[in-house]
Amino acid sequence: MTTFPLLTHPHAKDVLAYSHGKPITVAHFLADVRQLAAALPAGRHILNACGDRYRFAVGMAAALLADKISLLPPTLTPEMVRQIKSFAPDVFCLTDQPQSIDLPQCAWADAVTDRAPTQAGAQTDTSDIPEIPASRTAAIVFTSGSTGAPIAHRKSWGGLVSSVRAEAARLGLLDGRRHSIVATVPPQHMYGFESTMLIALQSGAAMSAARPFYPADICSALAAAARPCMLVTTPVHLKVLLASGLDIPLPDLVLSATAPMPPQLALAAEARLQAPLLEIYGSTETGQIASRRTTKTAEWTLFPEVTLSAAQGRVWASGGHIEQTIPMADELELVTAERFLLHGRTADLINIAGKRSSLDYLNHQLNAVPGVIDGAFFMPDDDDSDKVTRLMAFAVAPGMKVSILLAALRERIDAIFIPRPLVLLDVLPRNSTGKLPRGTLLALAHEHQRKGAPHAR
């Protein structure tokens, strides 16, 4: 039976995480994992809602030891929780803070003894690191349930390990230096799950337990991090950080995902942070499969053994850690066997009066207008509403009038794609990974339709 170790740190005294400025060793981690595994309820499925990244990692590892499956839904809305409960009636929720989730709960504070790092796992050595069967289902991740029941995708321990080890090699985290990881994204999201938590376990790195959101918090976390340091973030978080005017402590590497990085933002980030910026490409279905350095090339390079093929009018991913051939939801142009171009999501392609464009392109042009802090186009489906049927856009542009912004857009995009209406907001309701789910945009569209003044703030 093929197995993979829970973590690859060579020594029990190696630092696995930092919490509130204090190092947490491998020995401490394993002691916490074993204690929590013994205290978990009987249910086979665990919804890990821990906001602290270290505690989330302990919960995931404890579930593996107890042969339980971690469920990772895209949100924790009441409707999503109801759908998860329908999918797995025995599910319980692991929490490290009060939650209003309608599930049986297992509180971190009741299950794990709070003790000093020096007191935890003093007898642990590297021979005590658990080996997990490669075939064991470690997690089930879900696509959005906005149009019905969320679609579940099982992730085996072997597939996850292969994925993050390939990522670690691509990012240079296996060169003998021990990186620390500061991240603005939550570990419950597929990107955060792989690139902030699992990659730390499988590369000898140390994760920051915190999830800084505001620029000042990100700067504080970077200042406290050991070097070399990798900042794991999104284009939205990075844009706000660079615009903050703060003195940003310099990381050694920046990693981004969840949306394509605008080239001008990548150039600005590398110049300001004096570090290479790499992007990860993937999906809930496939996990991560490719990377690129955006300032050097528009092409993405696949991870080793992952392949793309065109058939039936779509592009399919297979090989490597991908356990079954999966159709991609994006428009991909295959350049070579190892490289491809991304032209946006298939669902984002729009056709108005015979002219084609993509929401990704239109968003890029909107956000490139000087004075626009954030913005997004939205095209409702014909059956979304009897009244809201035209291309519209939302923008955060303090001090700018709608007429001025529309004039700037006319310089950049075809008149047929000018949004009607263009709505100015104080902030866009992005989720914790910087995304704007379609359901959120649809709700905004309906809200401003009801107000009857869609062009005004």
Contacts in CASP RR format, 6 or more apart in sequence:
PFRMAT RR
TARGET T0000
AUTHOR 0000-0000-0000
METHOD contacts of the structure
MODEL  1
MTTFPLLTHPHAKDVLAYSHGKPITVAHFLADVRQLAAALPAGRHILNAC
GDRYRFAVGMAAALLADKISLLPPTLTPEMVRQIKSFAPDVFCLTDQPQS
IDLPQCAWADAVTDRAPTQAGAQTDTSDIPEIPASRTAAIVFTSGSTGAP
IAHRKSWGGLVSSVRAEAARLGLLDGRRHSIVATVPPQHMYGFESTMLIA
LQSGAAMSAARPFYPADICSALAAAARPCMLVTTPVHLKVLLASGLDIPL
PDLVLSATAPMPPQLALAAEARLQAPLLEIYGSTETGQIASRRTTKTAEW
TLFPEVTLSAAQGRVWASGGHIEQTIPMADELELVTAERFLLHGRTADLI
NIAGKRSSLDYLNHQLNAVPGVIDGAFFMPDDDDSDKVTRLMAFAVAPGM
KVSILLAALRERIDAIFIPRPLVLLDVLPRNSTGKLPRGTLLALAHEHQR
KGAPHAR
1 133 0 8 1.000
1 134 0 8 1.000
1 135 0 8 1.000
2 133 0 8 1.000
2 134 0 8 1.000
2 135 0 8 1.000
2 158 0 8 1.000
3 131 0 8 1.000
3 132 0 8 1.000
3 133 0 8 1.000
3 134 0 8 1.000
4 131 0 8 1.000
4 132 0 8 1.000
4 134 0 8 1.000
4 157 0 8 1.000
4 158 0 8 1.000
4 161 0 8 1.000
5 129 0 8 1.000
5 130 0 8 1.000
5 131 0 8 1.000
5 132 0 8 1.000
6 30 0 8 1.000
6 33 0 8 1.000
6 61 0 8 1.000
6 64 0 8 1.000
6 65 0 8 1.000
6 129 0 8 1.000
6 130 0 8 1.000
6 131 0 8 1.000
6 132 0 8 1.000
6 201 0 8 1.000
7 16 0 8 1.000
7 26 0 8 1.000
7 29 0 8 1.000
7 129 0 8 1.000
7 201 0 8 1.000
7 202 0 8 1.000
7 204 0 8 1.000
8 201 0 8 1.000
8 202 0 8 1.000
8 203 0 8 1.000
8 204 0 8 1.000
9 16 0 8 1.000
9 26 0 8 1.000
9 126 0 8 1.000
9 204 0 8 1.000
10 126 0 8 1.000
11 26 0 8 1.000
11 126 0 8 1.000
12 25 0 8 1.000
12 26 0 8 1.000
12 27 0 8 1.000
12 30 0 8 1.000
12 121 0 8 1.000
12 124 0 8 1.000
12 125 0 8 1.000
12 126 0 8 1.000
12 128 0 8 1.000
13 25 0 8 1.000
13 26 0 8 1.000
13 27 0 8 1.000
14 25 0 8 1.000
14 26 0 8 1.000
14 178 0 8 1.000
14 204 0 8 1.000
15 23 0 8 1.000
15 24 0 8 1.000
15 25 0 8 1.000
15 26 0 8 1.000
15 178 0 8 1.000
15 206 0 8 1.000
15 226 0 8 1.000
16 24 0 8 1.000
16 25 0 8 1.000
16 26 0 8 1.000
16 28 0 8 1.000
16 29 0 8 1.000
16 200 0 8 1.000
16 201 0 8 1.000
16 204 0 8 1.000
16 206 0 8 1.000
16 207 0 8 1.000
17 23 0 8 1.000
17 24 0 8 1.000
17 29 0 8 1.000
17 53 0 8 1.000
17 54 0 8 1.000
17 57 0 8 1.000
17 200 0 8 1.000
17 206 0 8 1.000
17 207 0 8 1.000
17 208 0 8 1.000
17 209 0 8 1.000
18 24 0 8 1.000
18 180 0 8 1.000
18 206 0 8 1.000
18 207 0 8 1.000
18 208 0 8 1.000
18 209 0 8 1.000
18 224 0 8 1.000
18 225 0 8 1.000
18 226 0 8 1.000
19 52 0 8 1.000
19 54 0 8 1.000
19 209 0 8 1.000
19 210 0 8 1.000
20 209 0 8 1.000
21 224 0 8 1.000
22 117 0 8 1.000
23 117 0 8 1.000
23 206 0 8 1.000
24 54 0 8 1.000
24 117 0 8 1.000
24 209 0 8 1.000
25 117 0 8 1.000
25 120 0 8 1.000
26 124 0 8 1.000
26 126 0 8 1.000
26 129 0 8 1.000
27 120 0 8 1.000
27 121 0 8 1.000
27 122 0 8 1.000
27 124 0 8 1.000
28 117 0 8 1.000
28 120 0 8 1.000
28 121 0 8 1.000
29 54 0 8 1.000
29 57 0 8 1.000
29 58 0 8 1.000
29 61 0 8 1.000
30 121 0 8 1.000
30 124 0 8 1.000
30 128 0 8 1.000
30 129 0 8 1.000
30 130 0 8 1.000
31 120 0 8 1.000
31 121 0 8 1.000
31 124 0 8 1.000
32 58 0 8 1.000
32 112 0 8 1.000
32 120 0 8 1.000
33 58 0 8 1.000
33 59 0 8 1.000
33 61 0 8 1.000
33 62 0 8 1.000
33 65 0 8 1.000
34 62 0 8 1.000
34 65 0 8 1.000
35 111 0 8 1.000
35 112 0 8 1.000
35 113 0 8 1.000
36 58 0 8 1.000
36 59 0 8 1.000
36 62 0 8 1.000
36 108 0 8 1.000
36 111 0 8 1.000
36 112 0 8 1.000
37 61 0 8 1.000
37 62 0 8 1.000
37 63 0 8 1.000
37 65 0 8 1.000
37 66 0 8 1.000
39 106 0 8 1.000
39 110 0 8 1.000
39 111 0 8 1.000
39 112 0 8 1.000
40 46 0 8 1.000
40 62 0 8 1.000
40 63 0 8 1.000
40 66 0 8 1.000
40 68 0 8 1.000
40 94 0 8 1.000
40 106 0 8 1.000
40 111 0 8 1.000
41 92 0 8 1.000
41 104 0 8 1.000
41 106 0 8 1.000
42 90 0 8 1.000
43 68 0 8 1.000
43 90 0 8 1.000
43 91 0 8 1.000
43 92 0 8 1.000
44 67 0 8 1.000
44 68 0 8 1.000
44 69 0 8 1.000
44 88 0 8 1.000
44 90 0 8 1.000
45 68 0 8 1.000
45 69 0 8 1.000
45 71 0 8 1.000
45 88 0 8 1.000
45 90 0 8 1.000
45 91 0 8 1.000
45 92 0 8 1.000
45 140 0 8 1.000
46 59 0 8 1.000
46 63 0 8 1.000
46 68 0 8 1.000
46 69 0 8 1.000
46 70 0 8 1.000
46 71 0 8 1.000
46 91 0 8 1.000
46 92 0 8 1.000
46 93 0 8 1.000
46 94 0 8 1.000
46 106 0 8 1.000
47 70 0 8 1.000
47 71 0 8 1.000
47 73 0 8 1.000
47 81 0 8 1.000
47 84 0 8 1.000
47 91 0 8 1.000
47 92 0 8 1.000
47 93 0 8 1.000
47 94 0 8 1.000
47 101 0 8 1.000
47 103 0 8 1.000
48 56 0 8 1.000
48 59 0 8 1.000
48 60 0 8 1.000
48 63 0 8 1.000
48 70 0 8 1.000
48 71 0 8 1.000
48 72 0 8 1.000
48 93 0 8 1.000
48 94 0 8 1.000
48 188 0 8 1.000
49 76 0 8 1.000
49 93 0 8 1.000
49 94 0 8 1.000
49 95 0 8 1.000
49 96 0 8 1.000
49 99 0 8 1.000
49 101 0 8 1.000
49 188 0 8 1.000
50 56 0 8 1.000
50 59 0 8 1.000
50 94 0 8 1.000
50 95 0 8 1.000
50 96 0 8 1.000
50 108 0 8 1.000
51 96 0 8 1.000
51 97 0 8 1.000
51 186 0 8 1.000
51 187 0 8 1.000
51 211 0 8 1.000
52 96 0 8 1.000
52 209 0 8 1.000
52 210 0 8 1.000
53 183 0 8 1.000
53 187 0 8 1.000
53 196 0 8 1.000
53 197 0 8 1.000
53 207 0 8 1.000
53 208 0 8 1.000
53 209 0 8 1.000
53 210 0 8 1.000
53 211 0 8 1.000
54 207 0 8 1.000
54 209 0 8 1.000
55 96 0 8 1.000
55 108 0 8 1.000
55 209 0 8 1.000
56 187 0 8 1.000
56 188 0 8 1.000
56 197 0 8 1.000
57 187 0 8 1.000
57 197 0 8 1.000
57 200 0 8 1.000
57 201 0 8 1.000
57 207 0 8 1.000
58 112 0 8 1.000
59 70 0 8 1.000
59 94 0 8 1.000
60 70 0 8 1.000
60 138 0 8 1.000
60 139 0 8 1.000
60 197 0 8 1.000
61 201 0 8 1.000
63 69 0 8 1.000
63 70 0 8 1.000
63 138 0 8 1.000
64 130 0 8 1.000
64 132 0 8 1.000
64 136 0 8 1.000
64 138 0 8 1.000
64 157 0 8 1.000
65 130 0 8 1.000
65 132 0 8 1.000
67 136 0 8 1.000
69 137 0 8 1.000
69 138 0 8 1.000
69 139 0 8 1.000
69 140 0 8 1.000
70 138 0 8 1.000
70 139 0 8 1.000
70 140 0 8 1.000
71 84 0 8 1.000
71 87 0 8 1.000
71 88 0 8 1.000
71 91 0 8 1.000
71 139 0 8 1.000
71 140 0 8 1.000
71 142 0 8 1.000
72 139 0 8 1.000
72 140 0 8 1.000
72 141 0 8 1.000
72 142 0 8 1.000
72 188 0 8 1.000
72 189 0 8 1.000
72 190 0 8 1.000
72 193 0 8 1.000
73 80 0 8 1.000
73 81 0 8 1.000
73 83 0 8 1.000
73 84 0 8 1.000
73 142 0 8 1.000
73 150 0 8 1.000
73 188 0 8 1.000
74 80 0 8 1.000
74 142 0 8 1.000
74 143 0 8 1.000
74 144 0 8 1.000
74 145 0 8 1.000
74 150 0 8 1.000
74 189 0 8 1.000
74 284 0 8 1.000
74 437 0 8 1.000
75 431 0 8 1.000
76 101 0 8 1.000
78 102 0 8 1.000
80 145 0 8 1.000
80 150 0 8 1.000
81 101 0 8 1.000
81 102 0 8 1.000
81 103 0 8 1.000
82 102 0 8 1.000
83 145 0 8 1.000
83 148 0 8 1.000
83 149 0 8 1.000
83 150 0 8 1.000
84 91 0 8 1.000
84 142 0 8 1.000
84 150 0 8 1.000
85 91 0 8 1.000
85 102 0 8 1.000
85 103 0 8 1.000
86 149 0 8 1.000
87 149 0 8 1.000
87 150 0 8 1.000
87 152 0 8 1.000
91 103 0 8 1.000
92 103 0 8 1.000
92 104 0 8 1.000
92 105 0 8 1.000
92 106 0 8 1.000
93 99 0 8 1.000
93 101 0 8 1.000
93 103 0 8 1.000
93 104 0 8 1.000
93 105 0 8 1.000
93 106 0 8 1.000
94 105 0 8 1.000
94 106 0 8 1.000
94 108 0 8 1.000
95 101 0 8 1.000
95 105 0 8 1.000
95 106 0 8 1.000
95 107 0 8 1.000
95 108 0 8 1.000
96 107 0 8 1.000
96 108 0 8 1.000
96 109 0 8 1.000
99 105 0 8 1.000
132 138 0 8 1.000
132 157 0 8 1.000
133 157 0 8 1.000
134 156 0 8 1.000
134 157 0 8 1.000
134 158 0 8 1.000
134 159 0 8 1.000
134 161 0 8 1.000
135 156 0 8 1.000
135 157 0 8 1.000
135 158 0 8 1.000
136 156 0 8 1.000
136 157 0 8 1.000
137 154 0 8 1.000
137 155 0 8 1.000
137 156 0 8 1.000
137 157 0 8 1.000
138 155 0 8 1.000
138 156 0 8 1.000
138 157 0 8 1.000
138 158 0 8 1.000
138 160 0 8 1.000
139 154 0 8 1.000
139 155 0 8 1.000
139 160 0 8 1.000
139 193 0 8 1.000
140 152 0 8 1.000
140 153 0 8 1.000
140 154 0 8 1.000
140 155 0 8 1.000
141 152 0 8 1.000
141 153 0 8 1.000
141 155 0 8 1.000
141 190 0 8 1.000
141 193 0 8 1.000
141 284 0 8 1.000
142 150 0 8 1.000
142 151 0 8 1.000
142 152 0 8 1.000
142 153 0 8 1.000
142 284 0 8 1.000
143 150 0 8 1.000
143 151 0 8 1.000
143 153 0 8 1.000
143 284 0 8 1.000
143 285 0 8 1.000
144 150 0 8 1.000
144 437 0 8 1.000
144 438 0 8 1.000
145 151 0 8 1.000
146 437 0 8 1.000
146 438 0 8 1.000
146 439 0 8 1.000
153 284 0 8 1.000
153 285 0 8 1.000
156 323 0 8 1.000
158 321 0 8 1.000
159 321 0 8 1.000
159 323 0 8 1.000
160 194 0 8 1.000
160 198 0 8 1.000
160 321 0 8 1.000
161 198 0 8 1.000
161 202 0 8 1.000
162 320 0 8 1.000
162 321 0 8 1.000
163 194 0 8 1.000
163 198 0 8 1.000
163 287 0 8 1.000
163 288 0 8 1.000
163 303 0 8 1.000
163 321 0 8 1.000
164 194 0 8 1.000
164 195 0 8 1.000
164 198 0 8 1.000
164 199 0 8 1.000
164 201 0 8 1.000
164 202 0 8 1.000
164 203 0 8 1.000
165 202 0 8 1.000
165 203 0 8 1.000
166 303 0 8 1.000
166 304 0 8 1.000
166 320 0 8 1.000
166 321 0 8 1.000
167 194 0 8 1.000
167 195 0 8 1.000
167 199 0 8 1.000
167 280 0 8 1.000
167 288 0 8 1.000
167 291 0 8 1.000
167 303 0 8 1.000
168 174 0 8 1.000
168 199 0 8 1.000
168 202 0 8 1.000
168 203 0 8 1.000
168 205 0 8 1.000
170 278 0 8 1.000
170 291 0 8 1.000
170 303 0 8 1.000
171 230 0 8 1.000
171 253 0 8 1.000
171 255 0 8 1.000
171 278 0 8 1.000
171 291 0 8 1.000
173 179 0 8 1.000
173 199 0 8 1.000
173 203 0 8 1.000
173 204 0 8 1.000
173 205 0 8 1.000
173 230 0 8 1.000
174 203 0 8 1.000
177 228 0 8 1.000
178 204 0 8 1.000
178 205 0 8 1.000
178 206 0 8 1.000
178 226 0 8 1.000
179 203 0 8 1.000
179 205 0 8 1.000
179 206 0 8 1.000
179 228 0 8 1.000
179 229 0 8 1.000
179 230 0 8 1.000
179 252 0 8 1.000
179 253 0 8 1.000
180 205 0 8 1.000
180 206 0 8 1.000
180 207 0 8 1.000
180 208 0 8 1.000
180 225 0 8 1.000
180 226 0 8 1.000
180 227 0 8 1.000
180 228 0 8 1.000
180 229 0 8 1.000
180 230 0 8 1.000
181 196 0 8 1.000
181 199 0 8 1.000
181 200 0 8 1.000
181 205 0 8 1.000
181 206 0 8 1.000
181 207 0 8 1.000
181 208 0 8 1.000
181 229 0 8 1.000
181 230 0 8 1.000
181 232 0 8 1.000
182 208 0 8 1.000
182 210 0 8 1.000
182 212 0 8 1.000
182 218 0 8 1.000
182 221 0 8 1.000
182 222 0 8 1.000
182 225 0 8 1.000
182 229 0 8 1.000
182 230 0 8 1.000
182 231 0 8 1.000
182 232 0 8 1.000
182 251 0 8 1.000
183 192 0 8 1.000
183 195 0 8 1.000
183 196 0 8 1.000
183 207 0 8 1.000
183 208 0 8 1.000
183 211 0 8 1.000
183 231 0 8 1.000
183 232 0 8 1.000
183 233 0 8 1.000
184 211 0 8 1.000
184 212 0 8 1.000
184 213 0 8 1.000
184 218 0 8 1.000
184 231 0 8 1.000
184 232 0 8 1.000
184 233 0 8 1.000
184 234 0 8 1.000
184 237 0 8 1.000
185 191 0 8 1.000
185 192 0 8 1.000
185 195 0 8 1.000
185 196 0 8 1.000
185 211 0 8 1.000
185 232 0 8 1.000
185 233 0 8 1.000
185 234 0 8 1.000
185 237 0 8 1.000
185 258 0 8 1.000
185 432 0 8 1.000
185 433 0 8 1.000
186 192 0 8 1.000
186 211 0 8 1.000
186 432 0 8 1.000
186 433 0 8 1.000
187 193 0 8 1.000
187 196 0 8 1.000
187 197 0 8 1.000
189 258 0 8 1.000
189 432 0 8 1.000
189 433 0 8 1.000
190 283 0 8 1.000
190 284 0 8 1.000
190 287 0 8 1.000
191 257 0 8 1.000
191 258 0 8 1.000
191 280 0 8 1.000
191 288 0 8 1.000
191 433 0 8 1.000
192 232 0 8 1.000
192 433 0 8 1.000
194 287 0 8 1.000
194 288 0 8 1.000
195 232 0 8 1.000
195 255 0 8 1.000
195 257 0 8 1.000
195 280 0 8 1.000
195 288 0 8 1.000
196 207 0 8 1.000
196 232 0 8 1.000
197 207 0 8 1.000
199 205 0 8 1.000
200 206 0 8 1.000
200 207 0 8 1.000
205 230 0 8 1.000
206 226 0 8 1.000
208 221 0 8 1.000
208 224 0 8 1.000
208 225 0 8 1.000
210 217 0 8 1.000
210 221 0 8 1.000
212 218 0 8 1.000
212 220 0 8 1.000
212 221 0 8 1.000
213 237 0 8 1.000
215 240 0 8 1.000
215 241 0 8 1.000
215 244 0 8 1.000
215 245 0 8 1.000
215 246 0 8 1.000
215 248 0 8 1.000
216 244 0 8 1.000
216 246 0 8 1.000
218 231 0 8 1.000
218 233 0 8 1.000
218 237 0 8 1.000
218 241 0 8 1.000
218 248 0 8 1.000
219 241 0 8 1.000
219 246 0 8 1.000
219 247 0 8 1.000
219 248 0 8 1.000
219 249 0 8 1.000
222 229 0 8 1.000
222 231 0 8 1.000
222 248 0 8 1.000
222 249 0 8 1.000
222 250 0 8 1.000
222 251 0 8 1.000
223 249 0 8 1.000
225 249 0 8 1.000
225 251 0 8 1.000
227 252 0 8 1.000
228 252 0 8 1.000
228 253 0 8 1.000
229 251 0 8 1.000
229 252 0 8 1.000
229 253 0 8 1.000
230 251 0 8 1.000
230 252 0 8 1.000
230 253 0 8 1.000
230 254 0 8 1.000
230 255 0 8 1.000
231 251 0 8 1.000
231 253 0 8 1.000
231 254 0 8 1.000
231 255 0 8 1.000
231 273 0 8 1.000
231 275 0 8 1.000
232 255 0 8 1.000
232 256 0 8 1.000
233 241 0 8 1.000
233 254 0 8 1.000
233 255 0 8 1.000
233 256 0 8 1.000
234 256 0 8 1.000
234 257 0 8 1.000
234 258 0 8 1.000
234 259 0 8 1.000
234 433 0 8 1.000
234 434 0 8 1.000
235 256 0 8 1.000
235 258 0 8 1.000
235 259 0 8 1.000
235 260 0 8 1.000
235 261 0 8 1.000
235 262 0 8 1.000
235 265 0 8 1.000
236 259 0 8 1.000
236 374 0 8 1.000
236 430 0 8 1.000
236 434 0 8 1.000
237 434 0 8 1.000
238 254 0 8 1.000
238 256 0 8 1.000
238 261 0 8 1.000
238 265 0 8 1.000
238 269 0 8 1.000
239 265 0 8 1.000
239 373 0 8 1.000
239 374 0 8 1.000
240 373 0 8 1.000
241 248 0 8 1.000
242 248 0 8 1.000
242 265 0 8 1.000
242 268 0 8 1.000
242 269 0 8 1.000
242 272 0 8 1.000
243 373 0 8 1.000
248 272 0 8 1.000
248 273 0 8 1.000
250 273 0 8 1.000
250 274 0 8 1.000
250 275 0 8 1.000
251 273 0 8 1.000
251 275 0 8 1.000
252 275 0 8 1.000
253 275 0 8 1.000
253 276 0 8 1.000
253 278 0 8 1.000
254 269 0 8 1.000
254 270 0 8 1.000
254 273 0 8 1.000
254 275 0 8 1.000
254 276 0 8 1.000
254 277 0 8 1.000
254 278 0 8 1.000
255 277 0 8 1.000
255 278 0 8 1.000
255 279 0 8 1.000
255 280 0 8 1.000
256 277 0 8 1.000
256 278 0 8 1.000
256 279 0 8 1.000
256 280 0 8 1.000
257 279 0 8 1.000
257 280 0 8 1.000
257 281 0 8 1.000
257 282 0 8 1.000
257 288 0 8 1.000
258 433 0 8 1.000
258 434 0 8 1.000
258 435 0 8 1.000
259 434 0 8 1.000
259 435 0 8 1.000
260 279 0 8 1.000
260 342 0 8 1.000
260 344 0 8 1.000
260 360 0 8 1.000
261 277 0 8 1.000
261 279 0 8 1.000
261 294 0 8 1.000
262 364 0 8 1.000
262 367 0 8 1.000
262 368 0 8 1.000
263 294 0 8 1.000
263 295 0 8 1.000
263 298 0 8 1.000
264 368 0 8 1.000
266 277 0 8 1.000
266 294 0 8 1.000
266 295 0 8 1.000
267 295 0 8 1.000
269 277 0 8 1.000
270 276 0 8 1.000
270 277 0 8 1.000
270 295 0 8 1.000
276 293 0 8 1.000
277 293 0 8 1.000
277 294 0 8 1.000
277 295 0 8 1.000
278 291 0 8 1.000
278 292 0 8 1.000
278 293 0 8 1.000
278 294 0 8 1.000
279 291 0 8 1.000
279 292 0 8 1.000
279 293 0 8 1.000
279 294 0 8 1.000
279 300 0 8 1.000
280 288 0 8 1.000
280 290 0 8 1.000
280 291 0 8 1.000
281 288 0 8 1.000
281 289 0 8 1.000
281 290 0 8 1.000
281 291 0 8 1.000
281 292 0 8 1.000
281 300 0 8 1.000
281 342 0 8 1.000
282 288 0 8 1.000
282 289 0 8 1.000
282 290 0 8 1.000
283 328 0 8 1.000
283 329 0 8 1.000
283 330 0 8 1.000
285 326 0 8 1.000
285 329 0 8 1.000
286 317 0 8 1.000
286 322 0 8 1.000
286 326 0 8 1.000
286 328 0 8 1.000
287 321 0 8 1.000
287 322 0 8 1.000
288 303 0 8 1.000
289 302 0 8 1.000
289 303 0 8 1.000
289 306 0 8 1.000
289 317 0 8 1.000
289 322 0 8 1.000
290 300 0 8 1.000
290 301 0 8 1.000
290 302 0 8 1.000
290 303 0 8 1.000
290 306 0 8 1.000
290 340 0 8 1.000
291 300 0 8 1.000
291 301 0 8 1.000
291 303 0 8 1.000
292 298 0 8 1.000
292 299 0 8 1.000
292 300 0 8 1.000
292 301 0 8 1.000
298 341 0 8 1.000
299 335 0 8 1.000
299 339 0 8 1.000
299 340 0 8 1.000
299 341 0 8 1.000
300 339 0 8 1.000
300 340 0 8 1.000
300 341 0 8 1.000
300 342 0 8 1.000
301 338 0 8 1.000
301 339 0 8 1.000
302 308 0 8 1.000
302 338 0 8 1.000
302 339 0 8 1.000
302 340 0 8 1.000
303 320 0 8 1.000
303 321 0 8 1.000
304 320 0 8 1.000
305 319 0 8 1.000
305 320 0 8 1.000
306 317 0 8 1.000
306 318 0 8 1.000
306 319 0 8 1.000
306 320 0 8 1.000
306 321 0 8 1.000
306 322 0 8 1.000
307 317 0 8 1.000
307 318 0 8 1.000
307 319 0 8 1.000
307 337 0 8 1.000
308 315 0 8 1.000
308 316 0 8 1.000
308 317 0 8 1.000
308 328 0 8 1.000
308 332 0 8 1.000
308 334 0 8 1.000
308 340 0 8 1.000
309 315 0 8 1.000
309 316 0 8 1.000
309 318 0 8 1.000
310 316 0 8 1.000
310 334 0 8 1.000
314 327 0 8 1.000
314 328 0 8 1.000
315 327 0 8 1.000
315 328 0 8 1.000
315 330 0 8 1.000
315 332 0 8 1.000
315 334 0 8 1.000
315 340 0 8 1.000
316 325 0 8 1.000
316 326 0 8 1.000
316 327 0 8 1.000
316 328 0 8 1.000
317 325 0 8 1.000
317 326 0 8 1.000
317 328 0 8 1.000
318 324 0 8 1.000
318 325 0 8 1.000
318 326 0 8 1.000
329 345 0 8 1.000
329 346 0 8 1.000
329 347 0 8 1.000
330 342 0 8 1.000
330 343 0 8 1.000
330 344 0 8 1.000
330 345 0 8 1.000
330 346 0 8 1.000
331 342 0 8 1.000
331 343 0 8 1.000
331 344 0 8 1.000
331 345 0 8 1.000
331 346 0 8 1.000
331 349 0 8 1.000
331 358 0 8 1.000
332 340 0 8 1.000
332 341 0 8 1.000
332 342 0 8 1.000
332 343 0 8 1.000
333 340 0 8 1.000
333 341 0 8 1.000
333 343 0 8 1.000
334 340 0 8 1.000
335 341 0 8 1.000
343 358 0 8 1.000
343 360 0 8 1.000
344 358 0 8 1.000
344 360 0 8 1.000
345 358 0 8 1.000
345 359 0 8 1.000
345 360 0 8 1.000
348 358 0 8 1.000
348 359 0 8 1.000
348 360 0 8 1.000
349 356 0 8 1.000
349 357 0 8 1.000
349 358 0 8 1.000
350 356 0 8 1.000
350 357 0 8 1.000
350 358 0 8 1.000
350 359 0 8 1.000
350 379 0 8 1.000
350 391 0 8 1.000
350 417 0 8 1.000
352 391 0 8 1.000
352 416 0 8 1.000
352 417 0 8 1.000
353 416 0 8 1.000
355 414 0 8 1.000
355 416 0 8 1.000
355 417 0 8 1.000
357 413 0 8 1.000
357 414 0 8 1.000
357 417 0 8 1.000
359 376 0 8 1.000
359 377 0 8 1.000
359 378 0 8 1.000
359 379 0 8 1.000
362 377 0 8 1.000
362 393 0 8 1.000
362 413 0 8 1.000
362 417 0 8 1.000
363 375 0 8 1.000
363 376 0 8 1.000
363 377 0 8 1.000
365 409 0 8 1.000
365 412 0 8 1.000
365 413 0 8 1.000
366 372 0 8 1.000
366 375 0 8 1.000
366 376 0 8 1.000
366 377 0 8 1.000
366 393 0 8 1.000
366 395 0 8 1.000
366 409 0 8 1.000
367 374 0 8 1.000
367 375 0 8 1.000
368 412 0 8 1.000
369 397 0 8 1.000
369 405 0 8 1.000
369 408 0 8 1.000
369 409 0 8 1.000
369 412 0 8 1.000
370 408 0 8 1.000
371 397 0 8 1.000
371 398 0 8 1.000
371 400 0 8 1.000
372 395 0 8 1.000
372 396 0 8 1.000
372 397 0 8 1.000
372 400 0 8 1.000
372 405 0 8 1.000
373 396 0 8 1.000
373 397 0 8 1.000
373 398 0 8 1.000
374 395 0 8 1.000
374 396 0 8 1.000
374 427 0 8 1.000
374 428 0 8 1.000
374 430 0 8 1.000
375 393 0 8 1.000
375 394 0 8 1.000
375 395 0 8 1.000
375 396 0 8 1.000
375 428 0 8 1.000
376 393 0 8 1.000
376 394 0 8 1.000
376 395 0 8 1.000
376 428 0 8 1.000
376 436 0 8 1.000
376 441 0 8 1.000
377 391 0 8 1.000
377 392 0 8 1.000
377 393 0 8 1.000
377 419 0 8 1.000
378 391 0 8 1.000
378 392 0 8 1.000
378 393 0 8 1.000
378 394 0 8 1.000
378 441 0 8 1.000
378 442 0 8 1.000
378 444 0 8 1.000
378 445 0 8 1.000
379 391 0 8 1.000
379 392 0 8 1.000
380 388 0 8 1.000
380 389 0 8 1.000
380 390 0 8 1.000
380 392 0 8 1.000
380 442 0 8 1.000
380 445 0 8 1.000
382 389 0 8 1.000
384 442 0 8 1.000
384 445 0 8 1.000
385 445 0 8 1.000
385 446 0 8 1.000
385 449 0 8 1.000
387 449 0 8 1.000
388 445 0 8 1.000
388 446 0 8 1.000
388 449 0 8 1.000
390 419 0 8 1.000
390 420 0 8 1.000
391 417 0 8 1.000
391 419 0 8 1.000
391 420 0 8 1.000
392 419 0 8 1.000
392 420 0 8 1.000
392 421 0 8 1.000
392 422 0 8 1.000
392 423 0 8 1.000
392 445 0 8 1.000
392 454 0 8 1.000
393 419 0 8 1.000
393 422 0 8 1.000
393 423 0 8 1.000
394 422 0 8 1.000
394 423 0 8 1.000
394 424 0 8 1.000
394 425 0 8 1.000
394 428 0 8 1.000
394 441 0 8 1.000
394 444 0 8 1.000
395 405 0 8 1.000
395 422 0 8 1.000
395 423 0 8 1.000
395 424 0 8 1.000
395 425 0 8 1.000
396 424 0 8 1.000
396 425 0 8 1.000
396 426 0 8 1.000
396 427 0 8 1.000
396 428 0 8 1.000
397 405 0 8 1.000
397 424 0 8 1.000
400 424 0 8 1.000
402 422 0 8 1.000
402 424 0 8 1.000
402 455 0 8 1.000
402 456 0 8 1.000
405 422 0 8 1.000
405 424 0 8 1.000
406 418 0 8 1.000
406 419 0 8 1.000
406 422 0 8 1.000
409 418 0 8 1.000
409 419 0 8 1.000
409 422 0 8 1.000
410 418 0 8 1.000
421 448 0 8 1.000
421 454 0 8 1.000
421 455 0 8 1.000
422 455 0 8 1.000
423 444 0 8 1.000
423 448 0 8 1.000
423 454 0 8 1.000
423 455 0 8 1.000
424 456 0 8 1.000
424 457 0 8 1.000
425 457 0 8 1.000
426 457 0 8 1.000
428 436 0 8 1.000
429 436 0 8 1.000
429 440 0 8 1.000
429 444 0 8 1.000
430 436 0 8 1.000
431 437 0 8 1.000
431 440 0 8 1.000
448 454 0 8 1.000
END
